[in-house]
């Protein structure tokens, strides 16, 4: 079992509890409906350059 408590902190450091502490059972693998979409920012949207293949050793 795990416990979870949801709270928000503003810029001044004030804390507001959104959900009190509760016991939860962790999932082995989250449902696909619970996953966040892929990031769409320009840095993440650029494909990573493919690594250049290593030259084969000369025998």
Secondary structure, DSSP 8 states (H G I E B T S, - for coil): -EEEEEEEE-TT--EEEEEEEEEE---SS--GGGS-----SHHHHS-------------
